[in-house]
Amino acid sequence: MDSAPQLDDIEAAAARIAGYIHRTPVHTSQWLDALCTAQVHFKCENLQKVGAFKARGASNAVLSLDDEAAARGVATHSSGNHGAALAMAAQRRGIPAHIVMPANAPAVKKAAVESYGAFVIECEPTLAAREETLRRVAAETGAEVVHPYDDARVIAGQGTVALELLAQVPDLDVVVVPVGGGGLLAGVATAIKAMKPDIEVLAAEPAGADDAFRSFGLGERQPQSNPQTIADGLRTALGELNFPIIQRHVDTIVTVEEESIVRAMRLQWTRLKTLVEPSGAVSFAALLEHPERFRDRKVGVVISGGNIDLDHLPW
């Protein structure tokens, strides 16, 4: 699948990965509803296998490979969650996984990747270094590259989040999704607009890593240069395959400040009683920073992950 995935691709992915992932719950809080003056439904992908939605796309990609391709293994670059997800999926299929990780990736995420038996290759913490190292590793090993977000198989797998959410809460007014590389956003937006086009799809991005926001506004992909945010999973550049999908199916993109991300994390930890990482808190931060957009509406908030380095909490 080289072109943009459609609803039937996402439905096929859901069937393919059903025995390999969790159907994650939707949590609510009356206290947070009152704070936001909205009905907020949190889709808890922080409770997914490997602690993030990435398990969906990685599993779909690995399970889509024929036996000959699978035997050569898989490779990717990742700051952590996709790497762990691909390593887990590869381990379950009994094939090798090679994960290129930036040297400054959180220790908890490196440990997670290694725990699934993957080979970790460290590189300089730049996107160029990650991509060049991945090219070298793939050439040396013959492994199938499974890009963390710019891969139609991955996008289709991430879109299964929306299938579940709409089955759990069918009458939403708006769904808020964090955006980094755009795989989750592209998959979710594709599914929602195919099933319920009246639901607004809104993306949230850190102001310090706002290439998707700028790209969406200007109508042309903009570079991600020197991103500065605690949301380490959202420092990546917007994917080439994802951008036209996002242009077609996403209604708007907003940015959030670091203070809002930290506040969202604390509220989700203390009021929702759920462990959320900074990247996973960005979607809820949009409600805190832009309350007028959500007032008196039924809101689906995708919590994308919950892998925290406890030695580097932002408070």
C-alpha positions in Angstrom: 0.0 0.0 0.0 1.9 3.1 -1.3 -1.0 5.5 -1.7 -3.0 7.2 1.0 -5.1 4.6 3.0 -8.8 4.7 2.8 -11.5 3.6 5.2 -11.4 0.0 3.9 -7.6 -0.1 4.5 -8.2 1.0 8.1 -11.0 -1.5 8.6 -8.7 -4.3 7.2 -6.0 -3.1 9.6 -8.4 -3.3 12.5 -9.2 -7.0 11.7 -5.5 -7.8 11.1 -4.3 -6.4 14.5 -7.3 -7.3 16.6 -5.5 -10.1 18.5 -2.3 -8.1 18.9 -3.4 -4.9 20.6 -5.7 -3.6 23.4 -9.1 -2.1 22.7 -8.4 0.9 24.9 -11.0 2.5 27.2 -12.6 5.9 27.1 -12.3 7.8 30.4 -14.3 10.8 31.7 -14.2 13.2 34.6 -17.0 15.4 35.8 -14.4 17.7 37.4 -12.6 18.2 34.1 -15.9 18.6 32.3 -16.8 21.4 34.6 -13.3 23.0 34.2 -13.6 22.9 30.4 -17.3 23.6 30.2 -17.5 20.6 27.8 -18.2 16.9 27.8 -14.7 15.4 27.5 -14.1 11.8 26.5 -10.4 10.7 26.7 -9.4 7.9 24.4 -6.7 6.3 26.5 -4.0 5.1 24.1 -1.6 5.5 27.0 -3.0 2.2 28.1 -2.2 0.6 24.8 0.5 -2.1 24.4 3.9 -0.5 24.7 2.1 2.5 26.3 1.2 4.3 23.0 -1.0 4.2 19.9 2.2 3.2 17.9 1.4 -0.4 18.6 -1.4 -0.2 16.1 0.5 1.0 13.1 3.6 -1.1 13.8 1.6 -4.3 14.2 -0.3 -3.6 11.0 3.0 -3.0 9.1 4.7 -6.1 10.4 1.7 -8.4 9.9 1.3 -7.1 6.4 4.7 -8.4 5.3 5.0 -11.6 3.3 7.2 -14.3 4.8 10.1 -13.5 2.6 10.2 -9.8 3.5 9.5 -10.5 7.1 12.5 -12.9 7.4 14.9 -10.0 6.6 13.5 -8.1 9.6 12.4 -4.5 10.0 14.1 -1.2 10.7 13.1 2.2 11.7 14.1 5.4 13.5 12.3 6.5 16.6 12.5 8.6 19.7 11.0 5.7 21.5 7.3 4.8 21.2 7.3 3.6 17.5 10.6 1.8 18.1 9.2 -0.1 21.0 6.0 -0.9 19.1 7.9 -2.2 16.1 10.3 -4.2 18.3 7.3 -5.7 20.1 5.5 -6.6 16.8 8.7 -8.1 15.3 9.3 -10.1 18.5 5.8 -11.6 18.2 6.4 -12.5 14.6 9.9 -13.9 15.4 11.9 -11.6 13.2 14.7 -9.1 13.9 14.2 -5.4 14.5 16.8 -2.6 14.1 15.8 0.6 15.8 17.8 3.9 15.2 17.4 6.2 18.3 18.7 9.7 19.0 21.2 9.8 21.8 19.0 12.1 23.8 15.9 9.8 23.7 14.4 9.2 27.2 16.1 6.3 29.0 12.7 4.7 29.7 12.0 4.5 26.0 15.4 3.1 25.1 14.9 0.4 27.8 11.5 -0.4 26.4 12.9 -1.0 22.9 15.7 -3.2 24.3 13.3 -5.2 26.4 11.7 -6.6 23.2 15.0 -7.9 21.9 15.6 -5.2 19.3 19.0 -3.9 18.2 19.4 -0.3 19.2 21.6 1.9 17.1 22.2 5.4 18.6 22.8 8.5 16.5 23.0 12.3 16.8 19.7 13.9 17.9 18.8 15.4 14.5 16.3 14.2 11.9 19.0 14.2 9.2 21.2 11.9 11.4 18.3 9.6 12.1 17.4 9.2 8.5 20.9 8.7 7.3 21.6 6.1 10.0 18.4 4.3 9.1 19.4 4.2 5.4 22.8 2.7 6.3 21.2 0.1 8.6 18.6 -0.9 6.0 21.3 -1.3 3.3 23.5 -3.4 5.6 20.8 -5.7 6.9 18.2 -5.8 4.1 15.5 -5.1 6.6 12.1 -3.6 5.6 12.0 0.1 6.6 8.8 0.9 8.5 8.8 4.6 8.8 7.3 5.9 12.2 4.6 7.9 10.5 5.2 8.3 6.7 4.0 4.8 5.8 0.6 3.9 4.5 0.5 0.7 6.6 1.3 2.6 9.7 -1.3 5.3 9.0 -4.0 2.7 8.4 -3.1 1.1 11.7 -3.2 4.4 13.6 -6.6 5.1 12.0 -8.1 2.2 14.0 -8.1 4.5 17.0 -11.0 6.4 15.4 -13.0 3.2 14.6 -12.9 2.3 18.3 -13.6 5.8 19.5 -16.7 6.3 17.3 -18.0 2.9 18.4 -17.5 3.9 22.1 -18.8 7.5 21.8 -20.7 7.8 18.5 -22.2 11.3 18.9 -19.0 13.4 19.3 -18.9 17.0 18.0 -15.1 17.3 17.7 -12.0 15.0 18.0 -8.7 16.4 19.1 -5.5 14.6 18.1 -1.9 15.5 18.7 0.3 16.0 15.7 4.0 15.4 15.2 4.8 13.4 12.1 1.1 13.2 11.4 0.5 9.4 11.1 -2.0 9.3 13.9 -3.8 12.5 12.7 -3.9 11.3 9.1 -5.3 7.9 10.0 -7.9 9.2 12.5 -9.0 12.1 10.2 -9.4 9.7 7.3 -11.6 7.3 9.3 -13.7 10.0 10.9 -14.4 12.0 7.7 -15.4 8.7 5.9 -17.7 7.6 8.7 -19.0 10.9 10.2 -18.0 13.9 8.1 -19.8 16.4 10.4 -17.4 15.7 13.3 -14.7 18.3 13.4 -11.1 17.0 13.4 -8.8 19.4 15.3 -5.1 18.8 15.7 -2.9 20.2 18.5 0.8 20.9 18.3 3.4 22.4 20.6 4.2 26.0 19.7 7.9 25.2 19.9 7.5 22.5 17.2 4.9 24.0 15.0 5.7 22.8 11.4 2.3 21.2 10.9 0.6 24.4 12.0 2.7 26.5 9.6 2.4 24.0 6.8 -1.4 23.8 7.2 -1.7 27.6 7.1 0.6 28.1 4.2 -0.6 25.2 2.1 3.0 23.8 1.7 5.1 21.6 3.9 7.4 23.7 6.1 10.7 22.4 7.6 10.9 21.4 11.3 14.0 23.3 12.4 15.3 23.0 16.0 12.1 22.0 17.7 12.0 23.0 21.4 9.3 21.2 23.4 9.1 18.7 26.3 6.7 16.7 24.0 9.6 14.6 22.7 7.3 12.4 20.5 6.2 15.5 18.5 9.6 16.9 17.6 9.5 15.1 14.2 8.9 16.7 10.9 5.4 16.4 9.2 5.4 13.4 6.8 5.2 13.9 3.1 2.4 11.2 2.7 0.5 12.6 5.7 0.4 16.3 4.7 -2.1 16.0 1.8 -4.3 13.7 3.8 -4.3 16.2 6.6 -5.0 19.0 4.2 -8.0 17.0 2.9 -9.5 15.8 6.1 -8.4 18.0 9.1 -10.5 21.1 9.9 -7.9 23.1 11.8 -4.6 22.9 13.7 -3.9 24.9 16.9 -0.7 25.3 18.9 -0.2 25.1 22.7 2.4 26.5 25.0 4.7 24.4 27.2 2.9 25.6 30.3 -0.4 24.3 29.0 1.2 20.9 28.2 2.5 20.6 31.8 -0.8 21.7 33.3 -2.7 19.2 31.1 -0.4 16.4 32.3 -0.8 17.3 36.0 -4.6 17.4 35.6 -4.7 14.1 33.8 -2.5 12.5 36.5 -4.4 14.0 39.4 -8.0 14.2 38.2 -8.2 11.4 35.6 -5.8 9.2 37.5 -4.0 8.2 34.4 -0.3 8.3 33.4 0.1 10.6 30.4 3.4 11.7 28.8 4.0 15.2 27.5 3.2 14.3 23.9 0.0 12.6 25.0 -1.1 15.6 27.0 -0.9 18.0 24.0 -4.5 17.2 22.8 -6.0 18.1 26.2 -3.8 21.2 26.5 -5.7 22.5 23.4 -8.9 22.5 25.5 -7.2 24.4 28.3 -5.6 27.0 26.1 -8.4 27.4 23.5 -11.6 26.8 25.7 -13.9 28.9 23.4 -13.5 26.3 20.6 -14.9 23.5 22.8 -17.5 25.1 25.1 -20.7 23.1 25.4 -19.5 20.5 22.9 -18.9 16.8 23.2 -15.2 16.3 22.7 -13.1 13.2 22.0 -9.5 13.7 23.2 -6.9 11.2 22.0 -4.2 10.6 24.7 -1.5 9.2 22.5 1.0 7.8 25.0 2.0 7.4 28.6 5.7 6.5 28.6 7.3 8.8 31.2 10.9 9.1 32.3 10.3 9.5 36.0 13.8 11.0 36.5 12.9 13.9 34.2 9.4 15.0 35.2 8.6 18.6 34.2 7.7 19.6 37.7 
